[in-house]
């Protein structure tokens, strides 16, 4: 049997997937993982690819889930997203990064969707290739 936090995390991802589907997004992948990072959900919304980080908290937790999506976490998500785009030859598609915060209170899950929650970080001075090719 998985640890409590793993079970809560899975429940949160399931609730996030239900919410996003109800908003018209189509789930393409769950828990896409590379050696550089992980993306909880990869979706398509029209022509846009959406990389989603899901943060689930119990009602007794301090802070909200979106507080945990710090710069380090965002960089790991962007790296995993970059690999997904490369492996699937999808660089020509517009992309965005969303966060879904899920809170479990009294056995009920409540999900809140934050579209376009952050941008891919890119520092041209370091000679990077840029986020989108256009």
C-alpha positions in Angstrom: 0.0 0.0 0.0 1.5 3.4 -1.0 2.3 6.0 1.6 -0.4 8.5 2.5 1.2 11.4 0.7 1.5 9.3 -2.5 -2.2 8.3 -2.3 -3.1 12.0 -1.8 -1.0 13.0 -4.7 -2.6 10.4 -7.0 -6.1 11.6 -5.9 -5.1 15.2 -6.6 -3.8 14.3 -10.1 -7.0 12.4 -10.9 -9.1 15.4 -9.7 -6.9 17.8 -11.8 -7.4 15.6 -14.9 -11.2 15.7 -14.3 -11.2 19.4 -14.0 -9.0 20.0 -17.0 -11.1 17.6 -19.1 -14.2 19.5 -18.1 -12.6 22.7 -19.3 -12.0 21.2 -22.8 -8.4 20.0 -22.4 -7.4 16.6 -23.7 -4.9 14.6 -21.5 -2.0 13.3 -23.7 0.3 12.0 -20.9 0.5 11.6 -17.2 3.7 11.7 -15.1 6.0 12.3 -18.0 9.4 11.7 -16.5 13.0 12.3 -17.7 16.3 12.4 -16.0 16.0 16.2 -16.0 12.5 16.5 -14.5 8.8 15.5 -14.6 5.5 16.9 -15.8 2.4 15.7 -14.0 0.0 16.2 -16.9 0.6 17.0 -20.6 -2.6 18.2 -22.3 -3.7 19.7 -25.6 -6.1 22.7 -25.6 -6.9 23.5 -29.2 -3.5 23.9 -30.9 -1.7 24.6 -27.6 0.3 22.0 -25.6 -0.2 22.5 -21.9 2.3 21.3 -19.3 0.6 21.1 -16.0 2.1 20.8 -12.5 -0.4 19.5 -9.9 0.1 20.3 -6.2 -2.2 18.6 -3.7 -2.5 19.5 -0.1 -4.5 18.2 2.8 -6.6 20.8 4.7 -4.2 20.7 7.6 -1.2 21.6 5.4 0.4 25.0 5.6 0.3 27.1 2.5 -1.3 26.4 -0.9 0.0 24.0 -3.5 1.1 26.8 -5.9 3.6 28.0 -3.3 5.6 24.9 -3.9 6.1 25.7 -7.6 9.3 27.6 -7.0 12.1 28.6 -9.5 13.9 25.2 -9.1 10.7 23.3 -9.7 9.8 25.4 -12.7 13.2 24.8 -14.3 12.8 21.0 -14.0 9.3 21.2 -15.5 10.6 23.3 -18.4 13.5 20.8 -19.0 11.1 17.9 -19.1 8.7 19.8 -21.4 11.6 20.6 -23.7 12.5 16.9 -23.9 8.9 16.0 -24.6 8.7 18.6 -27.4 12.0 17.3 -28.9 11.2 13.6 -28.7 7.8 14.1 -30.3 8.9 16.8 -32.8 6.4 19.3 -31.5 8.5 22.5 -31.2 6.2 24.2 -33.8 3.2 24.1 -31.4 2.5 27.0 -29.0 2.9 25.9 -25.3 2.0 27.1 -21.9 2.6 26.1 -18.3 -0.4 25.7 -15.9 -0.7 24.8 -12.3 -3.6 23.0 -10.6 -3.8 23.4 -6.9 -5.9 20.7 -5.2 -7.0 20.8 -1.5 -8.5 17.9 0.3 -10.9 19.0 3.1 -13.1 16.6 4.9 -12.7 13.9 2.3 -13.6 16.2 -0.6 -11.2 17.5 -3.2 -11.4 21.0 -4.6 -9.2 21.8 -7.6 -8.3 25.3 -8.8 -6.8 25.8 -12.2 -4.2 28.6 -12.9 -3.7 28.8 -16.6 -0.4 30.2 -17.9 1.0 30.2 -14.3 4.6 30.8 -15.4 6.7 31.3 -18.4 9.7 29.3 -19.5 12.9 30.9 -18.2 15.4 31.8 -20.9 18.6 33.8 -20.6 19.8 34.7 -24.1 23.1 35.9 -22.6 24.0 32.3 -21.7 23.7 31.2 -25.4 20.5 29.2 -24.9 18.4 28.3 -27.9 15.2 30.0 -26.7 11.9 28.6 -25.7 9.8 28.8 -28.9 11.5 28.8 -32.3 9.4 31.8 -33.6 
